[in-house]
Amino acid sequence: MDIEKLLIQFEQKLILQRYSPNSIRNYKSAMKSFLEIAEKKFSHPSELNEAIIEKYVLWKVQKHKIGSSHQRMIIASIDKFYSSVYNTKLNIEHLYPARKSFSLPNYLTTDEVKKLIESVENIKHRCIIKLLYGSGLRLGELLHLKLTDIDSKSMIIHIKNSKGNKDRVVMLSEALLEELRTYFIKHKPADFLFEGQSGGMYSPKSVQVIVKNAASKAGIKKQITPHTLRHSFATHLLESGTDIRFIQQLLGHESIKTTEKYTHITDISKSKIKSPLDML
């Protein structure tokens, strides 16, 4: 089984179908793991069937304790691989989790965001954290930002080919603009807004480490990722009275239901309902 050749074929099909680079990476990664296990017993993917795929998914759930979202990605990747590369429709819908689990977004308070930013001395790292929070960017969106995407005249940032292959614009903070100019003069990025030491796109791992280290230095005990700052962006806008429809557009959510998860936090925090303990 030539896994590398199969993955190239798969990638080409996904490119033709206009999948985003991030989606292609995720699909290929899930298929690579599956094919590496499959090749130990089978010489060609056509020898695999639904029962074998079901055993693999069960093994991932029991052995690796994967979450429901990871399970969905595995099944969607296998399904897409067979339909696009072999024009074969698999009957594996029953392997998807019965329902999505609901969990409230992890976010920081405004005081915690201030502490986080103040803990960072490196101007490049500070600009990264401020952008993630100040514009509500996904990690991939931040990494793909180019110098030409920053419109200081209109005070907006152009997000291109984001999730779902959609473009959108978000606000550019006035508090960030001057710092970005100072950063540009010092680091002189050539193409991407944030670049590695040898040029080219900055790595996702580097940004994750920046956020984690900043949280540790600020004394914040919560589990914080770059996406936590996006959650904080949305939560704080809702708390300040921003219409949820505007927040939906800023976040690039296709459905308002995705944005509404933040109201579960703000409705309780802003309500006048007292705990029964306070009435004793």
N, C-alpha and C positions, 0 to 999 in steps of 0.2 A: 504494500500500500504506500504510494508516494504522497505522503501527507502534505508536503510543501507544494506540490503541483496542484493538489485538490484545493488547498487554501487560496492559491493564486486564482484558480478558476472561480471560486466562491467570491473572492474580492472583486473580480472583474464584473460578475453579475450584479453585485451590490452597487458598484460604481455606476453601472448602466441604469440601475433603478433609482439613482440619485440619493442614496443613503448618505448621511453625514459621515465625515471621517471618524467621529467618535463612535457612532453606531457600528461602523464597519470594524473598528478595532474590537469592540465588545463581541460582535458576532464571530469574528475570526478566533478570538481567544477562547470562547466557549466551545467552538467546533474543534479547535486544536486539542484541547483537553480530552474531548470525547473520542476523537480519532486515535489519539495516542494510546488510549485504553483499548479501543476496538481492534487495533492492528495486532495486538498480542494473540488474538484468537481468529481473526478474519483477515483475508487477503484483499478484500475489496468492500467498500461501503454498501454495494448492492446486496451483499450477503446478510446485511443486518435487517431486522424487522422490528415491529412495534414492541414485541415482548422483550427483546434485548434492550431496546431503548428504555423501556419501563424499568428494567433491572438496574440500568445505569443510573437513572434518576433516583431510584430508591436508595442505591448505594451512596449517592452524593448527599441525600437527605440524612441518612442514618450515620454514615461514616464521617462526613465532613460537616454535618450540622448546618448546611446551607440555609439561608433565609428564603422566604417566598419569592422575593424579587429576583434573587439569583436563580431560583428554580425556573421562574418564568423565562429568564434570559436563555437558559440552557435549552429549554423546550422550543422556544421561538427560533433559536439559532439552528437547531437540528431540522426543524420544520422548513425553515427558509432554505437551508442547504440542499435538502432533497428536492424541494419544489423548483429551485432555480437551476441547480446543476444537473439533476437527473429528470426533471419534469415529473416527479413522483409526489403524489399527495399522500401524506401519512395520516393515519387515524390516531393521533396522540393528544387530542384536545382534552381527554380525561386526565392527563398528567399535570395539567395546570392546577395550581392551588385553588381550592373551592371558592375562596374569597380573599380579597386583599385585607391584610391586617391594618388597623388604623392606629397610628401613633402620633402624638403631638410633636410638632417640630421643636428641636432643641435650639434655643436662642439665648442671646446675651442681653442683659439689661443695658440701658444707656451708660450707666456708671461703669459697667464691666467693659464696654466698648472703649470708653475713654481710657481706662487703665491699660487695655490691650495696646492701643495706639501709642500711649505715652511710654510704654515699656520698650518700644522699638527705636533704636538709635540709627540703624542703617537706613538711609533715605530711600533706597530701592525697595527694601522690605516694607517700610512704612507706607510707601505709595501703593504697594500691592494690597496690603490690608485695607487701606482707605478706599481703594477701588472696589474691592469685594463687598465691603459694607456700604459705601456711599452710593453705589450704582446697582447693587443687588446682582452682581454677575455670577454666573456659574464658573467653575474653575476652568473648563475648556474655553469658555468665552474670553476670559481674562488672558489665557495663554495665546489665543489667536489674534488678539488685538494688534493692529498695526498703527504706526505713527499717523497714517492718513485717516484713521478712524476717529481720531480726536479732533472735534470741531470746536475750537475755543471761541470762535466768533459767535456761534449759536449756542454755545455751552451745552453741547450734546455729544454723546458717544455713539457711533454706529456699530451695532452688533450684526455681523454678517454670517450667513449660513449657520445659524444656531440650531438648536434642537428642532427637528421637523423641517430642516432646510429653510428656515424663515429668517428674514432680516427684521430688525427693530432698532429703535433708538432709545437711549436712557439719558437721564440728566448727568451733567458733569458738574460736580461740586466746585463752587468758587474757592472753598477752603483747600481743595486738592490741586487746583490748576497751577497756582504759584509753585507748589512743591514739585509738581510734575515738570515744570520748566527748569527748576534747579536740578532735579534728577537728570533731565535730558542733557544739560550742559556738562554734568559730571561724568555720566556713563556713555553718552553719545551712541544710543542704539541705532542700528542702520536700517532695520526693516520692521521687526516686531517691537512693540512698546517695551516689552521685557524680554531680554535675550540672555542666553547662557554666556559663560566666559569666552567660548570660542565662536560666539554668534549663533544665530538660529533661535528657534523657539525655546523658551524657558521650560524646564521640566516640571510636570505635575508634582513629583515627589518633593522638589525644592520648595514649592509653595506650601505644601502640606507641613513640611518641617518648619517653615517660617512661622506659620500660624500656631503650631503646637508649641514651639519655643517661646513665642510671645505670650501665650496663655500661661505657661509655666512661670515665666519671669514676672508676669502681672499678678501671680498668686491666684489664678482662676482654676478651680478644681473641676469644673465641668469638662466633659469630653468635647473638644472643639475641633472642627474641621473647617476648611474654606467655605463649605456649604452652610455652616452655622452662621456665618456672617450674612449670607443671603437671606436666611430665615430671620435674622435680626433686623435686616433692612425692611422686610415686609411687615414684620410685627410692629416696628416702631412707626412706620408710615400709617398703619391702621390706628395705632394708639393716638396719633396726632390728628386723626380725623380725615385722612385721605380716602377718597372714594375707592371702594374695592375694585371697581372696573378699571381705574387708572393703574392700580397696583398689578392687576392681571396683565395689562399691556406691558408694564415695565418689566415684569418677570418673564414675559413671553409664554404665559400659560395658554394653552388652547382652550381649556375649559375653565369656567369660573369656579367649578367645584374644587379644582386643585388649589385655587387661591383661598377658598373659604375655610381651609383648615386653620388658617391663622386667626380667624374670628373666634375659634374655640378658646384661644388664649386671651385675646383682648376683651371679649365679652365678659369674662369672669373678672379680669383684673380691673375693668372700668365700672363694673356694676356696683350698685349700692347695697347689694344683698349682704347681710352680716352672717357670720358663722353663728350657729346656735350656741356655741361655747361662749360667745361674747354677750349672749342674752341672759346668761345665768346670774 
